[in-house]
Amino acid sequence: MTARGEMPFLDHLEELRWRILWSLLAIFIGAIVGWLLLSRFDVVGILTRPIVPYLPEPKKIIFTSPAEPFMITLKVAFALGCLLASPVVIYQIWAFLAPAL
């Protein structure tokens, strides 16, 4: 710290690095929790419920590749993880920017 209470530039980068790492860890843990929620509740079924009446017979979603069901599950788990981790990410952003204000 200098006499006026300012941080050197490299200290700012170090703090930013730690804040990003904490945010990524929160998203990773949130994605794991999202995966567990997907296995317990039919979240994909809830998300597809509005389009089911517009699907052709037999009213099922058609997958065009073998990996697509897994990728949809993975993407929904990641989206749930981002949603669950958003308070931590917003706090980390605010904690980094607040001293400058």
PyMOL commands that set and color helices and strands:
alter all, ss='L'
color gray80, all
select helices_A, chain A and resi 9-40+43-48+52-54+68-100
alter helices_A, ss='H'
color red, helices_A
deselect
rebuild
show_as cartoon
